[in-house]
């Protein structure tokens, strides 16, 4: 294909993709809804009918990571078969259009549908839980007691946090985007069993990073700790003082020094660490798809 991106051709590719996969997607979403309902019923019966905000957030993101990554590993499953792979590669659309089509369904549509399904299941179970709890409250409450129904929690906010700073939920979403992008890349890179192979590859990468940080970087750094973020490091002076049991080591706070990089470099580095990994993995997927041969 000589033309990199054509909006009309891409939209035709989206329609083709939907017509070929709508039954599979419908069954998959139904299965996700069923699993969410089973899990919420189980937790409701084991937690005295309570579905707290923490439980709703944990359920949402646990299901999102599992289902989202599993689905991402199947986006380019056709490339694992010679016949289907040849048919896929000969579709009259550019590699960029094919990637954007799969990202549209795998990232945008999946996230919207999963969120809608979760809230449908969550609303149903919250209403059932409140009805059961209210019935028990009517039988056992004393004069002056007030019934407090459970509420549907906003899974995009951190439970118990009321300031303007992002909580762990914000970083969970960023982490999910990176991990899902890795599974999308793995679906192109690995011909078969991409889901399992991607998990193994991510575990090996994590082990290598932990080894480098703990065995290579940490030993060569002077005594100290990161202050506020990885862009500033507080170096403290270590003094040794003899004690009855041996040698006691402590820090002299008066001689501590704060080493930091310029603020603009720190802001740029933190921005890249937060937002650059997923687009870079999508870019790597594009070049891998462009060079793919059956």
Secondary structure, DSSP 8 states (H G I E B T S, - for coil): ---S--HHHHHHHHHHHHHHHHHHHHHHHHHHHHHHHHHHHHHHHHTTT---HHHHHHHHHHHHHHHHHHHHTTTTGGGGSHHHHHHHHTSSS-HHHHHHHHHIIIIIIHHHHHHHHHHHHHHHHHHHHHHHHHHHHHHH--TT----------TTS-TT--SSS--HHHHHHHHHHHHHHHHHHHHHH-SS-HHHHHHHHHHHHHHHHHHIIIIIIHHHS-SEEE-SSTTEEEEEEEEEEEETTEEEEEEEEEEEEEEE--HHHHHHHHHHHHHHHHHHHHHHHHHHHHT---
